Amino acid sequence: MQTADELLASKAMTGDIEAFEELVTRFQQPIFRLAYRMLGQREEAEDAAQEVFVKVYRKIDQFDADKKFSPWLYRIAVNTCISKLRGKKYTTFVPFEESDSGPINYIPTNDPNPLEVVEQRVLNNMIWDTVGKMPDSYRTIIILRYQLELTNQEIADTLGVRKDNVEVKLHRARKSLREALKETLDEYNQQ
């Protein structure tokens, strides 16, 4: 059974511009967030997101309507970002709070206290900064799992690998992240 996304993709394959525009509207933010996490700069992420949708428009006839649309789209996005990263000498990574849709205007009263909120933000920044320094394959799988909240099967479909490969790579990425965070936290605590 086709979901709304696959139905729109099928219509877009027949040249329905409105269906394609609806797909862009639905996926614009998730693709931008993915690109922003991977590339680290807003302008590059905007360029990458636009490039992704241009590629999708040109290749929509290659989409298999019997499969889910989102893994196909995310695969194009990941590949586009990796291509852009390979062209860069270095990667800048975005702190967690900068990737949210806007600034925090207030601290809810149910938060324990402002100090704990600040400590949590520092920890989040450390985590995502560490993720940003990981090899592309680990960084990609962490972002797909924890930023886009894809299931292991969806990640497998996106990356074109088997689910058990995703599970192994995710396990290794988590282990690598834990080790790197331990070093980072030890350095931070010594300051």
C-alpha positions in Angstrom: 0.0 0.0 0.0 1.3 3.4 -0.9 1.5 6.2 1.6 0.8 9.8 0.8 4.5 10.4 0.0 4.8 7.5 -2.4 1.5 8.6 -4.0 2.9 12.1 -4.5 6.1 10.7 -5.9 4.1 8.5 -8.3 2.2 11.6 -9.5 5.4 13.6 -9.8 6.8 10.8 -12.0 4.0 11.5 -14.4 4.9 15.2 -14.5 2.5 16.6 -11.8 4.4 19.7 -10.7 2.0 20.3 -7.8 2.7 16.8 -6.4 6.5 17.5 -6.6 6.0 20.9 -4.9 4.1 19.1 -2.1 7.0 16.7 -1.7 9.4 19.6 -1.4 7.2 21.3 1.2 7.0 18.1 3.2 10.7 17.3 3.1 12.4 20.7 2.9 13.0 21.0 6.7 14.2 17.4 7.3 16.6 17.6 4.3 17.9 21.0 5.5 18.5 19.7 9.0 20.3 16.7 7.7 22.5 18.9 5.5 23.1 21.4 8.3 24.2 18.7 10.6 26.5 17.1 8.1 27.9 20.3 6.5 27.9 22.7 9.5 27.2 25.9 7.7 23.7 27.3 7.0 24.6 28.6 3.5 26.1 25.3 2.5 23.2 23.4 3.9 20.7 25.6 2.0 22.7 25.0 -1.2 22.9 21.3 -0.6 19.1 21.0 0.1 18.4 22.9 -3.1 20.7 20.6 -5.0 19.0 17.6 -3.5 15.6 18.6 -4.8 17.0 19.5 -8.2 18.5 15.9 -8.3 15.2 14.5 -7.2 13.3 16.4 -9.8 15.7 15.2 -12.5 15.7 11.6 -11.3 12.1 11.2 -10.1 11.5 8.7 -12.9 14.1 6.4 -11.3 12.2 6.1 -8.1 10.6 2.7 -7.5 7.0 3.5 -6.6 6.8 0.1 -4.8 9.3 1.3 -2.2 9.2 4.0 0.4 10.0 7.5 -0.9 11.8 8.9 2.2 14.8 6.5 2.2 15.3 7.2 -1.5 15.3 10.9 -0.9 17.5 10.7 2.2 20.0 8.6 0.2 20.3 11.4 -2.4 20.7 13.9 0.4 23.4 11.9 2.2 25.3 11.3 -1.0 25.1 15.0 -1.9 26.4 16.1 1.5 29.2 13.5 1.4 30.2 14.8 -2.0 30.3 18.3 -0.7 32.3 17.2 2.4 34.9 15.5 0.2 35.4 18.8 -1.6 36.2 20.6 1.7 39.5 20.5 3.5 37.8 20.8 6.9 34.4 20.4 8.4 32.8 22.9 10.8 30.1 21.4 13.0 27.1 23.3 14.3 26.3 23.4 18.1 23.1 21.7 18.9 21.1 24.8 19.8 22.0 26.6 16.6 20.4 23.8 14.5 17.0 24.2 16.1 14.4 26.3 14.4 14.8 29.3 16.6 16.2 30.7 19.8 14.9 29.6 23.2 12.7 32.4 24.3 11.9 31.1 27.8 12.8 28.4 30.2 9.7 26.4 31.2 8.9 26.3 34.9 9.1 22.5 35.0 12.8 22.6 34.2 14.9 21.9 37.3 16.9 25.2 37.3 18.8 27.4 34.8 22.2 25.9 35.8 21.0 22.4 34.8 19.6 23.8 31.5 23.0 25.4 30.7 24.8 22.2 31.7 22.6 20.2 29.4 23.2 22.6 26.5 27.0 22.4 27.1 26.7 18.6 27.1 24.6 18.6 23.9 27.2 20.8 22.2 30.0 18.5 23.3 28.1 15.5 21.9 27.3 17.0 18.5 30.8 18.6 18.2 32.2 15.1 18.8 29.8 13.6 16.2 31.0 16.2 13.8 34.6 15.0 14.1 33.7 11.4 13.5 34.4 9.6 10.2 31.7 10.3 7.5 30.2 6.8 7.8 29.7 7.0 11.6 28.6 10.6 11.5 26.0 9.8 8.8 24.5 6.9 10.7 24.4 8.8 14.0 22.6 11.8 12.3 20.1 9.5 10.5 19.3 7.7 13.7 19.3 10.5 16.3 18.6 13.7 14.3 16.1 12.3 11.8 15.0 9.5 14.1 15.0 6.9 11.3 14.6 3.2 12.3 17.4 0.8 11.5 15.5 -0.5 8.6 14.9 3.0 7.2 18.6 3.7 7.6 19.4 0.5 5.8 17.0 1.5 2.9 18.6 5.0 2.8 22.2 3.8 2.7 21.4 0.7 0.5 22.8 -1.8 3.0 21.3 -4.6 5.0 19.7 -3.9 8.4 22.3 -6.0 10.3 25.0 -3.9 8.7 23.3 -0.8 10.1 23.1 -2.4 13.5 26.8 -3.3 13.5 27.9 0.1 12.2 25.6 1.9 14.7 27.0 -0.1 17.5 30.6 0.8 16.4 29.6 4.4 16.0 28.1 4.6 19.5 31.2 2.9 20.9 33.5 5.4 19.1 31.3 8.3 20.3 31.4 7.0 23.9 35.2 6.8 23.8 35.6 10.2 22.2 33.2 11.8 24.7 35.0 10.2 27.6 38.2 12.0 26.5 36.3 15.2 25.8 34.6 15.1 29.2 37.9 14.3 31.0 39.5 17.3 29.4 36.5 19.5 30.2 36.5 18.4 33.9 40.2 19.2 34.2 39.6 22.8 33.2 
